[in-house]
Amino acid sequence: MSGQAGSGGGGAGPPPASAFKSPSTDGKRRSTRFKDEDEYVEVTLDVRGDGDGAVAVRSVKSVAPDAQEAALLDRPAPAAAPGPGGLSSKLRALRRIASGSKRAAVPLAALLRGDRDRPARLDRSVTGAASALRGLQFLNQAAVTEGWPEVEKRFHRLAVDGFLLRSRFGQCIGMVGSEEFAVQIFDSLARRRGITAQVLTKDQLREFWEQLSDPGFDAKLRTFFDMVDKNADGQITEEELKEVLTLTASANKLSKILERVDEYTALIMEELDPENLGYIEIANLESLLLQPPSQAQSRLVTHSSNISQLISQKLAPAPDRNPLRCAARRLLYFLEDNWKRVWVMALWLAINAGLFAWKFAAYRRHPTFDVMGYCVCVAKGGAETTKFNMALILLPVCRNTITWLRSRTRLGAAVPFNDNINFHKVVAGGVAVGVALHAVTHLTCDFPRLLHASAAAYEPMKAYFGQRRIPNYWWFVKGVEGVTGVIMVVLMAVAYTLAHPWFRRGKLSEGNPLRRLSGFNMFWYSHHLFVIVYIAFIVHGVCLYINRTWYKQTTWMYLAIPLLLYAGERLLRALRSHGLTTVRIEKVAVYPGNVIAIHMSKPHGFSYKSGQYIYVNCGEVSPFEWHPFTITSAPGDDYLSMHIRCRGDWTTSFRALFSQVCRPPAAGQSGLLRADLTSPAAVATAGGKLPKLLIDGPYGAPAQDYRKYDVLLLIGLGIGATPLISIVKDVLNSISAGDERFLTRRVYFYWCTREEGSFEWFRGVMNEVAERDARGDVVELHNHCTSVYEEGDARSALLVMLQALHHAKSGVDVVSGTRVRTHFARPNWRDVFKRVACGHQGQRVGVFYCGDQKVTPELRRLSQDFSHKTTTKFVFHKENF
């Protein structure tokens, strides 16, 4: 270990056997292995049964790299993390090896220091030490990696006359965003050294930095204890603990813990001060930090290490320097993952190219070519593609047709119905290109050429443009063709602009004068200008300059079937929502985070699949607007439910409307306001002012394809969990009912939310799933609160302790208020995928994601990487909302 494992041994070989005494009498040779970063060390002991219990160090040697995996597999528990004592710190765990009798063992670390009369230290179990280290990191990995040179640079930038102010300490050491917490650390380090000034020199700052960046458990525990121990008397009182817990909860934006800080402080004191002395010493705190994790946590963390390592090696980039082979491999992967999109796009582009070429060639032989040249060929080619795309653009938004094709036919095996909205946008781009080619070439090329043509050249043009010469340029613009063309271009420009995410999602800044044009309402109304556009388009296509024979005018031929289909869709929606599908509101709950949950009666014969959505209309908010919302109830439930995040003007008015009939929740209920309207008496109490809701649907969505997979990986961010909640409930219902046709047997559900109040949205569902699947054999739930610092940060250390104690005592998580333990910060998605790949080799995993678009590329890339380089096939689906 000296010389191999790094610190602590001072380069000396193993001590003589006479230096060790042990109570063991079993006469066996035992060995253990320690890991220091990426190196392994094996220590072998002789425990002799000669009556005096002597223990001899037989050998201390490094383990070859090819044996490291075997070393991990031989022992399920990970190796003890090294502390600042080097050899003495690492050998503490050998007490268990050398303890063969019931007598109290003397720590080998103490014996090595010649410290035999000192009382035994707490037995640091290997797993417990690792857990404690995760909870006592004062600096994030990025700050530690940067090292002292970066801190020194910041010191020179922030210092005043060579001194760093106390208020700038957090910024200087890289603890940005938690200045108040950093000040507490500053005070504890200063108290320890007797520094009373509110400033630091560079040398003092370096001393502080070295203690904070010390990876040893003892150093971090000492720093943490000093931070809590305000008066430096070696004892933490309940008031001091409460102050730091309050600070921790504030730094992590956990208001619910602040509301019950007295209760939680008393809980920690009860655990650490069982004798009711009124204070905690450092040994008590150490005992809590070193508690081994629960069996459930161990099961979540422990996985096939050899498979995991194998997958990590496979996912490493191949050292192929040939750019052609690399490009070919990337192309192959792209085609494998996107072949449905590729063939549809190729067909669409081919049709557009064919129509353009056909019309171009036709006008190349037309009499007008002699005057207008290739300009008229380009203009007419662009017009032909515009006719086709104006017809095609309606089909992806025929929701009933798409849902029927997706659910009742096998076309979904070759057609990417999940991309219908994206394809709608692509076709809209094709319309814009066609209009630009048609309008620009007409206005800037062939019309001017016609105006400037000689009398002889104009003679053949009289059959198309009249006997009189065209007087000026405005003759073209003020005619029927020109007016309808201008109307179409202007209305298209408005609809295209307001459909952009900056306008549709209201992302414009407060001072922007165009902000009043943003929001879903403006998008919705401007998109319905297409009625005028199509009327103008048909008129424009009939009143042609060159071709006035009706059966040769193809505009109406392109549009006839799509317009009839779309008109039929709108008529069906109107009939179904205004009488054929009626709903009665049963329950309402208004939650923190501007979320409202509505429970409605399920209409007779209303059948849907988990993941599908409905359109909702509330006449008291707007008689014309319909908004889509995912169904959060399971198909087997006797009610319909939806959870709505109120962000825009419509949803905000919707929430305000229902808040008027709600009341504060009763004890044990979640939410800010509730209304239970399942009885006539309750409706009467509400004043009879219940808004009327109309629904239209259900409609298909990517999430409805979950039944095709053996394993599901469900990932929801914020309100994006809505379609996934329904899937979780349906999986449990199907498995409980013994449905043999149901393929799915395992679900991993990851829900990340920024606010602790968000957990109220699905608290009832989480508790229901946890109760029905108590062992987690079917559904594994992972809640992540991203406002809390990760479980490797001192700013969340007390929260980790409190969470463990409270869950062990009451079975309820302090952050979410559910039976599901909450993790802190965002998940490491690569680790999540690796873990699923380890546990489900050779199986198909459906990855369903709903949330912020920023995470989509990473999840799609991970799905591709693990699919190509492991035996597990990940199929990624992105919910469009």
Helices and strands as residue ranges (DSSP letters): G 17-19, E 28-36, E 39-47, E 55-62, G 65-67, H 68-74, H 87-90, G 91-94, H 95-98, H 108-112, H 126-134, H 141-158, E 164-165, G 166-168, H 169-173, H 179-193, E 199-200, H 202-212, H 217-228, E 236-237, H 238-251, H 255-259, H 261-272, E 279-280, H 282-289, H 295-301, H 305-315, H 323-364, H 369-372, H 374-392, G 395-397, H 399-408, G 411-413, G 417-419, H 420-441, I 442-446, H 447-451, H 455-458, G 459-461, H 462-465, H 474-478, H 480-499, H 501-504, G 513-517, H 520-527, H 530-542, G 550-552, H 555-575, I 576-580, E 585-591, E 595-601, E 613-618, E 627-630, E 639-645, H 649-659, E 673-676, H 680-685, E 693-699, G 702-708, E 711-717, G 718-721, H 722-736, E 746-753, G 756-760, H 763-772, E 779-785, G 794-796, H 797-810, E 822-824, H 829-839, E 844-850, G 853-855, H 856-869, E 873-878
